[in-house]
Amino acid sequence: MSDEPRAPLTTTTSIWPAAGVLIFAVVVLVVFMIINLISDQGVTSTPTTLPVVVGGLATAPSSAVLDFCTSSSEIPSNINDVFIVPVRTRGDSGGTIPNAGAGDFDCYQPLTTMTNSASLLNFYKTRLEARGWGLFSKGSSNGSPQSLFQKAGNDGFYWVVGITVTKSSNNLVHWTFRIYQNSETV
């Protein structure tokens, strides 16, 4: 062994291997971006149509008898499809919005239709289920024929529609259309 001082060993570390990996990654990314731009077809929207319900009551061309409930701007756009009525339906007096803007939306409209209660409830069952509403209850606590439907609104709340027969005689049904915003979030 010699005690003679020597210069330290020189080691050179090149950055080119790491730069080569980075350059390769950028080139691959650019190539795939170009392929994506060339082959992009864009988004095509498919128009959705409601199924045609054969048999039963026909849908009235206008749901003006429910204008009392639709005049409020509180109803989300994906809930508006619920405002349908069968043909030969007329509005009765007594429609109300119980809390009138103080709290959750709630609207109640009495109606009369020339049909029987089973046909009326079947009309709403077939039409609303085709529109994405789920039937979650049939019948009421007082024994009146009733159907309750629920759908998630795009406002973050569930919306419930109730069709309740209040009186039925000689192919004339008195019933209520009620729509309200459930305070539970989606």
CYANA upper distance limits for C-alpha pairs under 8 A (distance plus 0.5 A):
 15 ILE  CA     19 ALA  CA      6.65
 16 TRP  CA     20 GLY  CA      6.28
 17 PRO  CA     21 VAL  CA      7.00
 18 ALA  CA     22 LEU  CA      6.91
 19 ALA  CA     23 ILE  CA      6.49
 20 GLY  CA     24 PHE  CA      6.56
 21 VAL  CA     25 ALA  CA      6.75
 22 LEU  CA     26 VAL  CA      6.79
 23 ILE  CA     27 VAL  CA      6.67
 24 PHE  CA     28 VAL  CA      6.69
 25 ALA  CA     29 LEU  CA      6.63
 26 VAL  CA     30 VAL  CA      6.65
 27 VAL  CA     31 VAL  CA      6.63
 28 VAL  CA     32 PHE  CA      6.76
 29 LEU  CA     33 MET  CA      6.66
 30 VAL  CA     34 ILE  CA      6.68
 31 VAL  CA     35 ILE  CA      6.78
 32 PHE  CA     36 ASN  CA      6.54
 33 MET  CA     37 LEU  CA      6.68
 34 ILE  CA     38 ILE  CA      6.68
 35 ILE  CA     39 SER  CA      6.58
 36 ASN  CA     40 ASP  CA      6.16
 50 LEU  CA    130 ALA  CA      7.30
 50 LEU  CA    131 ARG  CA      7.69
 51 PRO  CA    130 ALA  CA      7.39
 53 VAL  CA    126 THR  CA      7.77
 53 VAL  CA    127 ARG  CA      7.96
 56 GLY  CA    119 SER  CA      7.09
 56 GLY  CA    122 ASN  CA      8.19
 56 GLY  CA    123 PHE  CA      7.11
 57 LEU  CA     86 PRO  CA      6.54
 57 LEU  CA     87 VAL  CA      7.51
 57 LEU  CA    119 SER  CA      7.38
 57 LEU  CA    120 LEU  CA      7.99
 57 LEU  CA    123 PHE  CA      6.57
 58 ALA  CA     86 PRO  CA      6.18
 58 ALA  CA     87 VAL  CA      6.35
 59 THR  CA     84 ILE  CA      7.40
 59 THR  CA     85 VAL  CA      6.45
 59 THR  CA     86 PRO  CA      4.99
 59 THR  CA     87 VAL  CA      6.08
 60 ALA  CA     84 ILE  CA      7.74
 60 ALA  CA     85 VAL  CA      6.28
 60 ALA  CA     86 PRO  CA      5.58
 60 ALA  CA     87 VAL  CA      4.80
 60 ALA  CA     88 ARG  CA      7.98
 60 ALA  CA     89 THR  CA      8.41
 61 PRO  CA     87 VAL  CA      8.31
 62 SER  CA     84 ILE  CA      8.17
 62 SER  CA     85 VAL  CA      8.39
 63 SER  CA     67 ASP  CA      7.68
 63 SER  CA     83 PHE  CA      6.89
 63 SER  CA     84 ILE  CA      5.97
 63 SER  CA     85 VAL  CA      6.42
 65 VAL  CA     89 THR  CA      8.36
 65 VAL  CA     90 ARG  CA      6.84
 65 VAL  CA     91 GLY  CA      5.59
 65 VAL  CA    111 LEU  CA      8.41
 66 LEU  CA     70 THR  CA      6.99
 66 LEU  CA     83 PHE  CA      7.26
 66 LEU  CA     91 GLY  CA      8.12
 66 LEU  CA    109 GLN  CA      7.53
 67 ASP  CA     71 SER  CA      6.28
 68 PHE  CA     95 GLY  CA      7.62
 68 PHE  CA     96 THR  CA      8.47
 68 PHE  CA    109 GLN  CA      8.10
 69 CYS  CA     97 ILE  CA      8.22
 69 CYS  CA    107 CYS  CA      6.17
 69 CYS  CA    108 TYR  CA      7.95
 69 CYS  CA    109 GLN  CA      7.98
 69 CYS  CA    179 ILE  CA      8.49
 70 THR  CA     75 ILE  CA      8.03
 70 THR  CA     83 PHE  CA      8.37
 74 GLU  CA    105 PHE  CA      7.69
 75 ILE  CA     79 ILE  CA      7.06
 75 ILE  CA     80 ASN  CA      7.42
 76 PRO  CA     80 ASN  CA      7.31
 76 PRO  CA    153 GLY  CA      6.67
 76 PRO  CA    154 ASN  CA      6.70
 76 PRO  CA    155 ASP  CA      6.72
 77 SER  CA    154 ASN  CA      7.96
 78 ASN  CA    153 GLY  CA      6.72
 78 ASN  CA    154 ASN  CA      7.04
 79 ILE  CA    151 LYS  CA      8.10
 79 ILE  CA    153 GLY  CA      6.66
 79 ILE  CA    159 TRP  CA      8.09
 81 ASP  CA    131 ARG  CA      7.58
 82 VAL  CA    128 LEU  CA      7.21
 82 VAL  CA    131 ARG  CA      8.44
 82 VAL  CA    161 VAL  CA      8.47
 85 VAL  CA     89 THR  CA      7.25
 86 PRO  CA    113 THR  CA      7.99
 86 PRO  CA    120 LEU  CA      8.13
 86 PRO  CA    123 PHE  CA      7.80
 87 VAL  CA    113 THR  CA      8.14
 88 ARG  CA    113 THR  CA      6.11
 88 ARG  CA    114 MET  CA      6.27
 89 THR  CA    111 LEU  CA      7.29
 89 THR  CA    112 THR  CA      6.06
 89 THR  CA    113 THR  CA      4.76
 89 THR  CA    114 MET  CA      7.29
 90 ARG  CA    111 LEU  CA      6.28
 90 ARG  CA    112 THR  CA      5.90
 90 ARG  CA    113 THR  CA      6.98
 91 GLY  CA    109 GLN  CA      8.05
 91 GLY  CA    110 PRO  CA      6.89
 91 GLY  CA    111 LEU  CA      5.06
 91 GLY  CA    112 THR  CA      6.92
 92 ASP  CA    109 GLN  CA      8.05
 92 ASP  CA    110 PRO  CA      5.82
 92 ASP  CA    111 LEU  CA      5.67
 92 ASP  CA    112 THR  CA      7.39
 93 SER  CA    109 GLN  CA      8.45
 93 SER  CA    110 PRO  CA      7.29
 94 GLY  CA    109 GLN  CA      7.29
 94 GLY  CA    110 PRO  CA      6.96
 95 GLY  CA    107 CYS  CA      7.97
 95 GLY  CA    108 TYR  CA      5.90
 95 GLY  CA    109 GLN  CA      4.71
 95 GLY  CA    110 PRO  CA      6.59
 96 THR  CA    107 CYS  CA      6.37
 96 THR  CA    108 TYR  CA      5.83
 96 THR  CA    109 GLN  CA      7.11
 97 ILE  CA    105 PHE  CA      8.18
 97 ILE  CA    106 ASP  CA      6.16
 97 ILE  CA    107 CYS  CA      5.00
 97 ILE  CA    108 TYR  CA      6.86
 98 PRO  CA    106 ASP  CA      6.94
 98 PRO  CA    107 CYS  CA      7.38
 98 PRO  CA    108 TYR  CA      8.47
 99 ASN  CA    103 GLY  CA      7.12
 99 ASN  CA    104 ASP  CA      8.19
 99 ASN  CA    105 PHE  CA      7.91
 99 ASN  CA    106 ASP  CA      7.54
100 ALA  CA    105 PHE  CA      8.27
101 GLY  CA    105 PHE  CA      7.15
104 ASP  CA    180 TYR  CA      7.75
104 ASP  CA    181 GLN  CA      6.08
104 ASP  CA    182 ASN  CA      7.62
104 ASP  CA    183 SER  CA      7.08
105 PHE  CA    179 ILE  CA      8.49
105 PHE  CA    180 TYR  CA      5.86
105 PHE  CA    181 GLN  CA      5.71
106 ASP  CA    178 ARG  CA      7.84
106 ASP  CA    179 ILE  CA      6.34
106 ASP  CA    180 TYR  CA      4.59
106 ASP  CA    181 GLN  CA      6.91
107 CYS  CA    178 ARG  CA      6.06
107 CYS  CA    179 ILE  CA      5.91
107 CYS  CA    180 TYR  CA      6.73
108 TYR  CA    176 THR  CA      7.26
108 TYR  CA    177 PHE  CA      6.40
108 TYR  CA    178 ARG  CA      4.92
108 TYR  CA    179 ILE  CA      7.24
109 GLN  CA    176 THR  CA      6.05
109 GLN  CA    177 PHE  CA      5.71
109 GLN  CA    178 ARG  CA      6.80
110 PRO  CA    174 HIS  CA      7.82
110 PRO  CA    175 TRP  CA      6.32
110 PRO  CA    176 THR  CA      4.80
110 PRO  CA    177 PHE  CA      6.82
111 LEU  CA    174 HIS  CA      6.41
111 LEU  CA    175 TRP  CA      5.87
111 LEU  CA    176 THR  CA      6.25
111 LEU  CA    177 PHE  CA      7.74
112 THR  CA    172 LEU  CA      7.46
112 THR  CA    173 VAL  CA      6.04
112 THR  CA    174 HIS  CA      4.99
112 THR  CA    175 TRP  CA      6.61
113 THR  CA    172 LEU  CA      6.36
113 THR  CA    173 VAL  CA      5.79
113 THR  CA    174 HIS  CA      7.19
113 THR  CA    175 TRP  CA      8.50
114 MET  CA    171 ASN  CA      6.04
114 MET  CA    172 LEU  CA      5.03
114 MET  CA    173 VAL  CA      6.77
115 THR  CA    119 SER  CA      7.14
115 THR  CA    120 LEU  CA      7.34
115 THR  CA    171 ASN  CA      5.07
115 THR  CA    172 LEU  CA      5.96
115 THR  CA    173 VAL  CA      6.72
116 ASN  CA    120 LEU  CA      6.84
116 ASN  CA    168 SER  CA      7.42
116 ASN  CA    169 SER  CA      8.32
116 ASN  CA    170 ASN  CA      8.39
116 ASN  CA    171 ASN  CA      5.52
116 ASN  CA    172 LEU  CA      6.88
116 ASN  CA    173 VAL  CA      6.48
117 SER  CA    121 LEU  CA      6.70
117 SER  CA    145 PRO  CA      7.77
117 SER  CA    165 VAL  CA      7.13
117 SER  CA    168 SER  CA      7.19
117 SER  CA    173 VAL  CA      6.67
118 ALA  CA    122 ASN  CA      6.55
119 SER  CA    123 PHE  CA      6.47
120 LEU  CA    124 TYR  CA      7.12
121 LEU  CA    125 LYS  CA      6.63
121 LEU  CA    146 GLN  CA      7.88
121 LEU  CA    147 SER  CA      7.24
121 LEU  CA    163 ILE  CA      7.70
122 ASN  CA    126 THR  CA      6.61
123 PHE  CA    127 ARG  CA      6.65
124 TYR  CA    128 LEU  CA      6.10
124 TYR  CA    129 GLU  CA      8.47
124 TYR  CA    163 ILE  CA      8.45
125 LYS  CA    129 GLU  CA      6.43
125 LYS  CA    135 LEU  CA      7.65
125 LYS  CA    147 SER  CA      8.39
126 THR  CA    130 ALA  CA      6.75
127 ARG  CA    131 ARG  CA      7.06
128 LEU  CA    132 GLY  CA      6.96
128 LEU  CA    133 TRP  CA      5.71
128 LEU  CA    134 GLY  CA      8.10
128 LEU  CA    149 PHE  CA      8.30
129 GLU  CA    133 TRP  CA      5.31
129 GLU  CA    134 GLY  CA      6.38
129 GLU  CA    135 LEU  CA      7.74
132 GLY  CA    151 LYS  CA      7.45
133 TRP  CA    149 PHE  CA      6.32
133 TRP  CA    150 GLN  CA      5.99
133 TRP  CA    151 LYS  CA      5.55
134 GLY  CA    149 PHE  CA      5.70
134 GLY  CA    150 GLN  CA      5.74
134 GLY  CA    151 LYS  CA      6.93
135 LEU  CA    147 SER  CA      7.50
135 LEU  CA    148 LEU  CA      6.35
135 LEU  CA    149 PHE  CA      4.88
135 LEU  CA    150 GLN  CA      7.08
136 PHE  CA    147 SER  CA      8.34
136 PHE  CA    148 LEU  CA      6.45
136 PHE  CA    149 PHE  CA      6.31
136 PHE  CA    150 GLN  CA      7.45
137 SER  CA    146 GLN  CA      8.38
137 SER  CA    147 SER  CA      6.27
137 SER  CA    148 LEU  CA      5.60
137 SER  CA    149 PHE  CA      7.73
138 LYS  CA    145 PRO  CA      7.82
138 LYS  CA    146 GLN  CA      5.99
138 LYS  CA    147 SER  CA      5.10
138 LYS  CA    148 LEU  CA      6.99
139 GLY  CA    143 GLY  CA      6.82
139 GLY  CA    144 SER  CA      6.75
139 GLY  CA    145 PRO  CA      5.51
139 GLY  CA    146 GLN  CA      5.07
139 GLY  CA    147 SER  CA      6.84
140 SER  CA    144 SER  CA      6.16
140 SER  CA    145 PRO  CA      7.08
140 SER  CA    146 GLN  CA      6.34
144 SER  CA    164 THR  CA      7.41
144 SER  CA    165 VAL  CA      6.57
144 SER  CA    166 THR  CA      7.06
145 PRO  CA    164 THR  CA      6.51
145 PRO  CA    165 VAL  CA      5.92
145 PRO  CA    166 THR  CA      8.43
146 GLN  CA    162 GLY  CA      7.50
146 GLN  CA    163 ILE  CA      6.02
146 GLN  CA    164 THR  CA      4.79
146 GLN  CA    165 VAL  CA      6.69
147 SER  CA    162 GLY  CA      6.29
147 SER  CA    163 ILE  CA      5.84
147 SER  CA    164 THR  CA      7.13
148 LEU  CA    160 VAL  CA      7.25
148 LEU  CA    161 VAL  CA      6.17
148 LEU  CA    162 GLY  CA      4.99
148 LEU  CA    163 ILE  CA      7.03
149 PHE  CA    160 VAL  CA      6.06
149 PHE  CA    161 VAL  CA      5.68
149 PHE  CA    162 GLY  CA      6.96
150 GLN  CA    158 TYR  CA      7.13
150 GLN  CA    159 TRP  CA      6.11
150 GLN  CA    160 VAL  CA      5.01
150 GLN  CA    161 VAL  CA      6.97
151 LYS  CA    158 TYR  CA      6.13
151 LYS  CA    159 TRP  CA      5.93
151 LYS  CA    160 VAL  CA      7.20
152 ALA  CA    156 GLY  CA      7.63
152 ALA  CA    157 PHE  CA      6.50
152 ALA  CA    158 TYR  CA      4.86
152 ALA  CA    159 TRP  CA      6.65
152 ALA  CA    186 VAL  CA      6.74
153 GLY  CA    157 PHE  CA      6.01
153 GLY  CA    158 TYR  CA      6.18
153 GLY  CA    159 TRP  CA      6.86
153 GLY  CA    186 VAL  CA      8.49
156 GLY  CA    185 THR  CA      6.15
156 GLY  CA    186 VAL  CA      5.94
157 PHE  CA    181 GLN  CA      7.21
157 PHE  CA    182 ASN  CA      6.85
157 PHE  CA    183 SER  CA      7.25
157 PHE  CA    184 GLU  CA      6.75
157 PHE  CA    185 THR  CA      4.99
157 PHE  CA    186 VAL  CA      5.71
158 TYR  CA    181 GLN  CA      6.66
158 TYR  CA    182 ASN  CA      5.76
158 TYR  CA    183 SER  CA      8.00
158 TYR  CA    184 GLU  CA      7.20
158 TYR  CA    185 THR  CA      6.89
158 TYR  CA    186 VAL  CA      6.45
159 TRP  CA    179 ILE  CA      7.60
159 TRP  CA    180 TYR  CA      6.31
159 TRP  CA    181 GLN  CA      5.10
159 TRP  CA    182 ASN  CA      6.11
160 VAL  CA    179 ILE  CA      6.17
160 VAL  CA    180 TYR  CA      5.95
160 VAL  CA    181 GLN  CA      6.86
160 VAL  CA    182 ASN  CA      7.18
161 VAL  CA    177 PHE  CA      7.73
161 VAL  CA    178 ARG  CA      6.06
161 VAL  CA    179 ILE  CA      4.90
161 VAL  CA    180 TYR  CA      7.11
162 GLY  CA    176 THR  CA      8.17
162 GLY  CA    177 PHE  CA      6.45
162 GLY  CA    178 ARG  CA      5.53
162 GLY  CA    179 ILE  CA      6.89
163 ILE  CA    175 TRP  CA      7.45
163 ILE  CA    176 THR  CA      6.32
163 ILE  CA    177 PHE  CA      5.60
163 ILE  CA    178 ARG  CA      7.13
164 THR  CA    175 TRP  CA      5.91
164 THR  CA    176 THR  CA      5.78
164 THR  CA    177 PHE  CA      7.41
165 VAL  CA    173 VAL  CA      7.36
165 VAL  CA    174 HIS  CA      6.52
165 VAL  CA    175 TRP  CA      4.65
165 VAL  CA    176 THR  CA      7.02
166 THR  CA    173 VAL  CA      8.23
166 THR  CA    174 HIS  CA      6.06
166 THR  CA    175 TRP  CA      5.54
166 THR  CA    176 THR  CA      7.67
167 LYS  CA    173 VAL  CA      6.47
167 LYS  CA    174 HIS  CA      5.53
167 LYS  CA    175 TRP  CA      7.34
168 SER  CA    172 LEU  CA      6.31
168 SER  CA    173 VAL  CA      4.93
168 SER  CA    174 HIS  CA      6.61
169 SER  CA    173 VAL  CA      7.04
